[in-house]
Amino acid sequence: MKTADSLLRLAQDTNAMLQRHPRRLTAAVVTLLLGSAVTAFGVAPLAPDAADLPRRVVTESVTLLSLDAQLQALETHAVELYRSDLTRNSDTADTLLQRLGVDDPEAAAFLRRDSVARKLLEGRAGKMVRALTSEGRLAELVARSPAETSAQFSTHFTRLTITRDALGLQARTEQAALATEVKLGSGTIESSLFAAADDSRLPDPVTMQIAELFGNDIDFRRELRRGDSFTVLYEALTADGEPITWNQASGRVLAAQFINGGRQHDAVWFQDAAPGGKMRGAYFGLDGRSKTRMFLASPMAFSRVTSGFAMRLHPIMKTWRAHLGVDYGAPTGTAVRAVGDGAVEFSGWQNGYGNVVILRHPGDRETRYAHLSRIDVKRGQRVEQSQTIGAVGATGWATGPHLHYEFRVRGQVVDPMTIARNSESFTISPAARSRFDEIAGSARSQLAVAPATAAARFE
């Protein structure tokens, strides 16, 4: 009976409390439930089996405040909220603040009239904005965007800060250094390298570096297979700890692995002291052989091959004939680079080639770059591997903008991929071998956990 009476009195007291403070009690219950839900989500996946944990009972007397006092404190507590978003081309001061959860006419007016604050809505869209509000009013707003000068574009960012003090709202801008954060990524080929990289949320520059790294080992046009996989360790650029949304948010690839047709290819970035004490860096396989060979696999950064080294229907002559070169489809103006060190043998116009550059390389080897819209070198000039020599165009016998590229050995046209793959490479010096082995071992360990990390992220 005593138990029943106690329960009855408890129910009556609760009902009376609910009638006196319905909104307060509801807020307290919701807060308690939300807190419990968040704790369960954050802790449960990482917790060990409870049966394996040691158990200890602790008893302590705690003085509790009355429910009325706790609810009163909750009502008087000022709630501060952070919210982030990106600026849009169509944004006004009012629409941006509305998306950020700011109900503050004074702040909207400040964004419109202050010369520094107005920069938030000027220029390119995509600025990273984070607002702190207190009871709906703007307490602080920080916007991050590319550096003001192109020279600092890859090293710094612009930080615009709006704060509220006793005098009202104040705005200032400054240039701050970008930081790097090492990230892991992995993917499996279903259709193409770029599609797999997009599915893995890799920035495009990282994907292009992967293609460059393994371009001499893998013909991505003809040898890529469904089920091939890759893992990559790369630098992500951050502004105040937030991955940036411009510059593709990436720096250098530090290490990568590509499995093509069951064969494994590896690359790791390694810096060594060159003659004179200056540090130089390059990519090497885990065996210490350089990934940079005497000739690059392609005269352009990873691009779409529209016609390979094979028989084809000539687009102008409309007859089947051997295509003694490789055509790369790309927009007019895309940079074309020398595939190896050499000298300019010819630079100018040549019938069907249109604007063409011919480079002479050691070993009686020659490369040709045709249909250029612009030529950046002169006859007799020395050029280095990867140096820009012109730009993609549609001059001569061309039906659209593309680069026609040929490789000749002693006057005979050969498949450029075969030459690039078999060209000379270099090895790590004996003095630097032990340090390289240490770096390579660390890279191998980190690449090994990338697939598991990616799987856990998407579960």
Backbone torsions as a table, in degrees:
resi	resn	phi	psi	omega
1	MET	NA	-42.9	-178.7
2	LYS	-60.0	-38.8	179.4
3	THR	-64.6	-43.5	179.6
4	ALA	-62.8	-43.0	178.9
5	ASP	-62.3	-40.3	-179.6
6	SER	-63.6	-42.4	179.3
7	LEU	-65.5	-38.0	179.2
8	LEU	-64.2	-44.6	179.1
9	ARG	-63.5	-39.5	179.0
10	LEU	-61.6	-41.4	178.9
11	ALA	-65.1	-41.9	179.3
12	GLN	-64.6	-41.2	179.5
13	ASP	-64.6	-41.2	179.5
14	THR	-63.7	-41.7	179.7
15	ASN	-63.7	-40.9	179.3
16	ALA	-64.9	-41.5	178.4
17	MET	-62.4	-42.1	180.0
18	LEU	-62.2	-37.4	179.4
19	GLN	-70.6	-36.8	-178.5
20	ARG	-76.5	-39.3	-175.6
21	HIS	-132.0	64.1	-177.1
22	PRO	-62.7	-45.4	-176.1
23	ARG	-70.5	-39.3	-179.9
24	ARG	-64.2	-45.7	-177.2
25	LEU	-66.5	-39.1	178.8
26	THR	-62.4	-43.8	179.3
27	ALA	-61.2	-41.9	-179.5
28	ALA	-64.3	-43.4	-178.8
29	VAL	-65.4	-44.6	179.6
30	VAL	-62.0	-43.5	178.6
31	THR	-59.7	-43.1	179.6
32	LEU	-62.9	-43.7	-178.9
33	LEU	-66.6	-43.4	179.0
34	LEU	-62.5	-42.0	178.0
35	GLY	-60.4	-40.9	179.2
36	SER	-65.8	-40.5	-178.2
37	ALA	-64.2	-43.8	-179.0
38	VAL	-64.7	-40.9	179.8
39	THR	-61.9	-41.8	-179.2
40	ALA	-63.6	-41.6	-178.0
41	PHE	-66.9	-41.0	-174.8
42	GLY	-77.9	-29.5	-171.5
43	VAL	-99.8	-37.2	-171.7
44	ALA	-55.4	-45.9	-176.4
45	PRO	-64.6	-23.3	-175.9
46	LEU	-100.3	-8.8	-172.9
47	ALA	-75.5	141.3	174.5
48	PRO	-75.8	173.2	178.0
49	ASP	-62.8	126.5	-177.4
50	ALA	-60.5	-28.1	-178.0
51	ALA	-68.5	-20.9	-178.7
52	ASP	-91.0	-5.5	-175.9
53	LEU	-87.0	144.2	173.6
54	PRO	-68.5	149.3	-176.6
55	ARG	-119.2	139.3	177.5
56	ARG	-148.3	132.2	-178.9
57	VAL	-96.5	125.0	179.2
58	VAL	-117.6	127.6	179.0
59	THR	-114.6	128.5	-178.6
60	GLU	-147.9	138.1	178.3
61	SER	-84.6	128.9	-178.2
62	VAL	-125.3	131.3	177.3
63	THR	-87.5	119.4	-177.4
64	LEU	-98.4	138.9	172.4
65	LEU	-72.8	155.0	177.3
66	SER	-65.8	154.3	179.5
67	LEU	-59.7	-37.4	177.9
68	ASP	-59.2	-43.7	-178.2
69	ALA	-66.4	-39.3	179.9
70	GLN	-66.6	-41.6	179.3
71	LEU	-66.3	-37.3	178.0
72	GLN	-63.6	-41.7	179.2
73	ALA	-65.7	-36.9	179.5
74	LEU	-65.6	-38.5	-179.0
75	GLU	-69.0	-33.6	-176.1
76	THR	-87.3	-10.7	-178.5
77	HIS	-74.3	130.3	178.7
78	ALA	-77.7	127.7	-178.1
79	VAL	-93.8	123.2	177.4
80	GLU	-108.9	131.7	-176.1
81	LEU	-127.0	139.8	173.1
82	TYR	-104.1	141.2	174.2
83	ARG	-145.7	139.6	-177.1
84	SER	-120.7	152.4	177.9
85	ASP	-163.7	176.0	175.3
86	LEU	-113.7	142.7	177.8
87	THR	-69.9	153.0	-179.8
88	ARG	-122.6	159.6	179.8
89	ASN	-60.7	-32.0	-176.2
90	SER	-88.8	3.4	-174.0
91	ASP	-67.8	142.3	164.5
92	THR	-117.1	172.9	178.4
93	ALA	-57.7	-40.3	-177.3
94	ASP	-70.5	-44.4	-177.1
95	THR	-68.2	-37.7	179.0
96	LEU	-65.0	-48.2	-179.8
97	LEU	-63.2	-35.2	178.7
98	GLN	-62.5	-43.1	178.4
99	ARG	-65.5	-28.3	179.9
100	LEU	-86.0	2.8	178.4
101	GLY	75.6	25.1	-178.5
102	VAL	-102.3	121.1	175.2
103	ASP	-112.1	81.7	-169.8
104	ASP	-148.1	91.6	179.6
105	PRO	-57.3	-33.3	179.5
106	GLU	-63.5	-42.2	179.2
107	ALA	-66.5	-40.4	178.5
108	ALA	-61.7	-42.7	178.8
109	ALA	-65.2	-36.3	179.8
110	PHE	-65.2	-41.0	178.8
111	LEU	-63.9	-28.4	-178.8
112	ARG	-82.0	-34.8	-171.3
113	ARG	-100.4	-29.0	-175.6
114	ASP	-76.9	131.4	-174.6
115	SER	-65.1	-33.8	178.5
116	VAL	-78.7	-45.8	-178.8
117	ALA	-63.4	-30.0	-179.7
118	ARG	-62.8	-22.7	-179.7
119	LYS	-62.4	-20.1	178.4
120	LEU	-59.3	-36.1	-176.4
121	LEU	-105.6	3.6	178.7
122	GLU	-98.9	162.1	178.2
123	GLY	74.1	-156.0	-175.9
124	ARG	-70.9	148.2	173.8
125	ALA	-76.7	174.3	178.1
126	GLY	96.5	9.4	176.0
127	LYS	-66.9	139.6	179.5
128	MET	-84.9	117.5	-174.6
129	VAL	-119.3	135.9	175.9
130	ARG	-132.1	125.6	-177.0
131	ALA	-117.9	139.2	173.0
132	LEU	-108.7	122.8	179.7
133	THR	-116.1	150.0	174.6
134	SER	-129.4	112.1	-176.2
135	GLU	55.6	37.2	177.0
136	GLY	88.8	-19.7	-179.8
137	ARG	-86.8	149.0	-179.3
138	LEU	-73.5	122.5	175.4
139	ALA	-99.4	-37.9	179.5
140	GLU	-158.9	144.6	174.6
141	LEU	-136.8	129.7	178.2
142	VAL	-125.1	126.0	178.1
143	ALA	-118.9	136.4	-179.7
144	ARG	-121.3	134.8	-176.2
145	SER	-150.8	172.3	-178.1
146	PRO	-58.0	157.6	178.3
147	ALA	-59.9	154.5	-176.1
148	GLU	-72.5	-25.6	179.4
149	THR	-113.6	143.3	-178.1
150	SER	-63.4	-27.7	-179.4
151	ALA	-64.6	-25.8	-179.2
152	GLN	-104.3	9.2	-172.0
153	PHE	-58.0	-37.7	-176.8
154	SER	-96.4	0.9	-177.6
155	THR	-122.6	-22.1	-175.9
156	HIS	-134.4	169.1	174.7
157	PHE	-140.8	162.8	178.4
158	THR	-97.0	127.1	177.5
159	ARG	-111.6	118.3	175.8
160	LEU	-105.9	123.2	-176.1
161	THR	-121.9	129.0	174.6
162	ILE	-117.5	123.6	-179.4
163	THR	-127.8	160.7	177.3
164	ARG	-114.1	128.1	175.7
165	ASP	-130.5	-165.6	-176.4
166	ALA	-62.9	-24.0	-179.1
167	LEU	-91.7	-5.6	-178.9
168	GLY	117.8	-152.7	-178.1
169	LEU	-87.4	137.9	178.8
170	GLN	-130.1	146.9	-179.4
171	ALA	-131.0	144.2	177.1
172	ARG	-151.5	156.5	176.1
173	THR	-126.4	155.1	178.3
174	GLU	-157.2	158.0	175.4
175	GLN	-99.0	126.2	-177.8
176	ALA	-125.3	154.6	-176.6
177	ALA	-78.5	137.1	171.9
178	LEU	-72.3	148.9	176.1
179	ALA	-112.5	162.3	178.4
180	THR	-113.7	143.4	177.7
181	GLU	-131.0	127.2	-178.0
182	VAL	-79.3	129.7	-178.8
183	LYS	-127.7	156.2	177.2
184	LEU	-112.2	144.5	175.6
185	GLY	-146.4	157.7	177.5
186	SER	-154.6	159.4	-180.0
187	GLY	-161.5	165.4	178.0
188	THR	-125.9	134.4	-176.4
189	ILE	-75.3	125.4	172.0
190	GLU	-111.3	-41.2	179.2
191	SER	-132.3	-48.0	-178.8
192	SER	-149.9	166.5	179.5
193	LEU	-63.8	-45.7	-177.3
194	PHE	-67.0	-35.7	177.7
195	ALA	-65.0	-42.5	178.9
196	ALA	-66.1	-38.8	178.6
197	ALA	-66.4	-38.4	176.9
198	ASP	-62.6	-42.6	178.1
199	ASP	-62.2	-30.5	179.7
200	SER	-89.8	2.2	178.1
201	ARG	62.1	36.7	175.4
202	LEU	-88.0	139.5	175.1
203	PRO	-63.5	148.7	-178.6
204	ASP	-56.5	-41.9	179.4
205	PRO	-60.2	-32.0	177.1
206	VAL	-66.6	-42.9	178.5
207	THR	-61.1	-42.9	-179.9
208	MET	-65.1	-36.6	177.2
209	GLN	-66.1	-37.7	177.1
210	ILE	-60.7	-45.2	179.6
211	ALA	-63.0	-37.8	178.0
212	GLU	-67.2	-43.2	-176.7
213	LEU	-60.4	-42.6	-173.8
214	PHE	-105.9	11.7	-178.0
215	GLY	-62.7	-30.1	178.1
216	ASN	-81.8	-17.5	-178.6
217	ASP	-96.8	-31.5	-174.4
218	ILE	-129.3	129.5	172.0
219	ASP	-85.2	99.2	-174.3
220	PHE	-67.2	-12.0	178.0
221	ARG	-85.2	-36.7	-172.7
222	ARG	-116.5	-21.0	-171.7
223	GLU	-108.0	-5.1	179.7
224	LEU	-69.2	135.0	-176.8
225	ARG	-124.0	145.4	173.6
226	ARG	-62.4	132.1	-176.3
227	GLY	99.0	-14.1	172.1
228	ASP	-59.5	153.0	-176.5
229	SER	-139.7	162.0	178.2
230	PHE	-145.2	153.1	171.3
231	THR	-133.1	148.6	-175.2
232	VAL	-148.2	140.5	174.7
233	LEU	-113.9	118.7	-173.1
234	TYR	-141.6	165.3	178.8
235	GLU	-91.6	126.4	173.1
236	ALA	-101.7	135.8	179.6
237	LEU	-88.2	133.4	-178.2
238	THR	-128.5	150.1	175.1
239	ALA	-119.2	114.1	-176.2
240	ASP	54.7	37.9	177.6
241	GLY	84.8	-3.9	-179.4
242	GLU	-103.3	128.5	176.3
243	PRO	-58.1	129.9	-176.4
244	ILE	-73.7	154.9	-177.8
245	THR	-101.6	-0.5	176.2
246	TRP	-115.0	172.8	180.0
247	ASN	57.5	19.6	179.4
248	GLN	58.9	14.9	170.4
249	ALA	53.4	35.8	-178.1
250	SER	-143.8	155.0	174.2
251	GLY	-115.9	-129.8	-175.5
252	ARG	-86.1	145.2	167.7
253	VAL	-73.6	126.6	-178.1
254	LEU	-92.0	-34.4	178.2
255	ALA	-160.9	151.5	-179.8
256	ALA	-153.9	155.7	177.1
257	GLN	-139.4	136.1	179.4
258	PHE	-132.2	127.5	176.8
259	ILE	-107.3	113.8	-176.3
260	ASN	-121.7	116.0	-179.3
261	GLY	58.6	33.6	179.7
262	GLY	84.5	-6.0	179.8
263	ARG	-99.9	132.8	-174.8
264	GLN	-95.7	133.0	175.6
265	HIS	-122.8	136.9	-176.9
266	ASP	-128.1	155.6	175.3
267	ALA	-151.1	141.2	177.6
268	VAL	-141.5	139.4	178.7
269	TRP	-79.1	131.4	-178.3
270	PHE	-140.5	133.2	178.3
271	GLN	-109.5	137.3	-179.5
272	ASP	-139.7	159.0	-180.0
273	ALA	-79.5	125.9	177.1
274	ALA	-86.2	167.7	175.0
275	PRO	-53.8	130.3	-176.7
276	GLY	101.2	-5.2	175.8
277	GLY	90.4	-6.5	-179.3
278	LYS	-76.0	136.0	179.9
279	MET	-77.7	137.7	175.5
280	ARG	-132.1	148.9	-178.5
281	GLY	-126.1	152.1	178.2
282	ALA	-159.7	169.3	177.8
283	TYR	-97.7	138.6	179.2
284	PHE	-132.9	153.0	170.5
285	GLY	-72.7	166.3	-179.9
286	LEU	-65.5	-14.0	175.9
287	ASP	-86.3	-1.1	177.9
288	GLY	92.5	-1.1	178.9
289	ARG	-84.8	139.2	-176.5
290	SER	-67.0	139.9	174.5
291	LYS	-82.5	-16.3	177.3
292	THR	-91.4	112.7	-178.4
293	ARG	-101.8	-178.1	-176.4
294	MET	-61.9	-30.6	179.6
295	PHE	-129.0	134.9	175.8
296	LEU	-72.5	156.8	179.5
297	ALA	-74.2	-23.3	-175.9
298	SER	-145.5	143.7	176.9
299	PRO	-80.4	3.0	178.9
300	MET	-136.3	156.2	169.8
301	ALA	-58.7	155.2	-171.6
302	PHE	-37.3	118.9	-173.9
303	SER	-139.8	172.6	-177.0
304	ARG	-84.5	121.7	176.5
305	VAL	-83.0	118.9	-177.9
306	THR	-95.7	-21.3	178.7
307	SER	-155.2	120.7	-175.6
308	GLY	-91.9	-172.6	-179.1
309	PHE	-82.6	86.0	-175.3
310	ALA	-169.1	-179.7	174.4
311	MET	-69.4	144.7	178.4
312	ARG	-157.1	164.3	173.4
313	LEU	-84.5	114.8	-176.9
314	HIS	-61.9	128.0	-174.5
315	PRO	-67.1	-19.8	-179.3
316	ILE	-106.7	-49.1	-178.9
317	MET	-73.5	-21.3	-179.9
318	LYS	60.0	34.0	175.5
319	THR	-128.6	153.5	178.3
320	TRP	-79.7	127.3	179.0
321	ARG	-155.0	161.2	179.4
322	ALA	-68.4	134.6	175.6
323	HIS	-96.6	103.4	-173.8
324	LEU	-88.9	63.0	-180.0
325	GLY	168.6	-169.8	178.4
326	VAL	-130.5	132.7	176.9
327	ASP	-103.4	134.4	179.1
328	TYR	-116.7	117.1	176.9
329	GLY	-78.7	129.9	-179.8
330	ALA	-163.2	156.7	179.1
331	PRO	-63.6	150.3	174.9
332	THR	-56.4	133.4	179.5
333	GLY	99.3	-10.4	177.9
334	THR	-63.4	134.6	-175.4
335	ALA	-65.1	140.3	174.7
336	VAL	-115.3	134.5	-174.5
337	ARG	-119.8	155.6	175.8
338	ALA	-72.4	134.8	-178.2
339	VAL	-79.9	-13.8	179.3
340	GLY	-161.9	168.4	176.5
341	ASP	-63.2	143.8	178.8
342	GLY	178.1	-165.5	179.9
343	ALA	-128.4	147.8	-179.3
344	VAL	-77.7	114.5	179.2
345	GLU	-88.7	-33.5	178.6
346	PHE	-148.2	143.3	179.3
347	SER	-149.5	107.2	-178.6
348	GLY	160.1	-153.3	-175.9
349	TRP	-95.3	139.0	179.6
350	GLN	-148.6	90.0	174.3
351	ASN	39.9	-122.0	-176.2
352	GLY	-63.1	-23.6	178.7
353	TYR	-70.6	-21.8	-173.6
354	GLY	66.7	-139.2	174.7
355	ASN	-72.0	122.5	-175.0
356	VAL	-137.6	147.7	173.2
357	VAL	-120.4	131.2	176.9
358	ILE	-117.8	124.2	-179.0
359	LEU	-110.2	138.5	175.5
360	ARG	-101.7	129.4	-177.7
361	HIS	-118.3	161.0	178.2
362	PRO	-57.9	151.2	178.1
363	GLY	82.6	27.7	179.2
364	ASP	54.6	46.7	179.2
365	ARG	-118.4	148.3	-173.0
366	GLU	-141.8	142.7	174.6
367	THR	-126.0	146.3	-178.8
368	ARG	-126.4	140.4	-177.3
369	TYR	-130.3	108.9	-168.8
370	ALA	-116.2	167.1	179.2
371	HIS	67.5	25.2	-176.0
372	LEU	-68.1	143.8	173.3
373	SER	-85.7	-20.1	-178.0
374	ARG	-150.8	141.8	176.7
375	ILE	-116.1	129.4	-174.9
376	ASP	-110.1	5.8	-178.9
377	VAL	-131.0	163.1	-179.5
378	LYS	-120.4	157.1	179.9
379	ARG	-58.0	134.5	-179.3
380	GLY	90.4	-11.4	-177.7
381	GLN	-73.7	141.7	174.1
382	ARG	-85.7	138.0	178.5
383	VAL	-128.2	156.3	178.9
384	GLU	-111.5	159.0	177.7
385	GLN	-55.6	134.9	179.4
386	SER	79.2	-2.6	178.0
387	GLN	-69.7	136.8	178.5
388	THR	-71.0	127.7	-178.3
389	ILE	-115.3	-9.3	-179.9
390	GLY	175.7	-164.1	-177.7
391	ALA	-140.9	150.5	-179.6
392	VAL	-59.7	141.4	177.6
393	GLY	-152.5	-158.7	-179.9
394	ALA	-140.7	36.4	-178.6
395	THR	-82.3	159.0	-178.9
396	GLY	74.8	-147.6	-179.0
397	TRP	-85.3	81.8	-179.0
398	ALA	-137.1	136.4	178.6
399	THR	-91.8	-6.3	179.2
400	GLY	-174.2	169.4	-177.8
401	PRO	-65.0	122.3	176.2
402	HIS	-166.8	168.4	175.7
403	LEU	-110.4	128.3	171.1
404	HIS	-99.9	123.5	-174.2
405	TYR	-124.1	132.3	178.1
406	GLU	-127.9	150.4	173.5
407	PHE	-126.7	127.2	-179.0
408	ARG	-123.6	138.2	175.4
409	VAL	-120.2	117.8	-176.2
410	ARG	50.4	40.2	175.4
411	GLY	87.3	-10.5	-178.8
412	GLN	-97.0	132.5	179.4
413	VAL	-74.5	133.3	-178.8
414	VAL	-130.5	166.0	178.7
415	ASP	-70.6	118.7	-177.6
416	PRO	-59.3	-35.3	-178.7
417	MET	-64.3	-39.2	178.8
418	THR	-63.1	-42.1	179.4
419	ILE	-65.1	-46.7	-177.8
420	ALA	-61.5	-41.4	-176.5
421	ARG	-68.1	-33.0	-176.5
422	ASN	-98.4	2.6	-177.6
423	SER	-74.1	163.3	-174.0
424	GLU	-64.6	144.7	173.9
425	SER	-129.6	177.3	-174.6
426	PHE	-123.7	164.0	-177.8
427	THR	-122.1	163.8	177.1
428	ILE	-68.1	139.1	178.3
429	SER	-67.0	148.6	-179.5
430	PRO	-56.4	-34.5	-178.4
431	ALA	-65.9	-29.5	-177.1
432	ALA	-100.4	1.6	-172.4
433	ARG	-63.3	-42.7	-176.7
434	SER	-65.0	-40.0	178.7
435	ARG	-68.6	-37.6	177.0
436	PHE	-64.0	-42.9	-179.7
437	ASP	-60.0	-36.5	178.2
438	GLU	-66.0	-45.3	179.2
439	ILE	-66.1	-41.6	-179.7
440	ALA	-64.4	-39.1	178.5
441	GLY	-64.5	-40.2	177.5
442	SER	-64.7	-42.2	179.3
443	ALA	-63.7	-40.9	179.8
444	ARG	-61.0	-41.4	179.8
445	SER	-65.8	-41.5	-179.1
446	GLN	-69.9	-38.0	178.3
447	LEU	-66.6	-29.1	-177.9
448	ALA	-66.8	-27.5	-178.2
449	VAL	-93.5	-4.6	-177.0
450	ALA	-60.8	-46.6	-180.0
451	PRO	-60.7	-40.2	179.4
452	ALA	-66.1	-38.3	178.7
453	THR	-64.5	-42.7	-179.7
454	ALA	-66.1	-40.4	179.5
455	ALA	-63.6	-39.9	179.4
456	ALA	-66.8	-32.7	-178.3
457	ARG	-67.4	-34.9	-174.7
458	PHE	-94.3	-4.6	178.0
459	GLU	-71.7	NA	NA
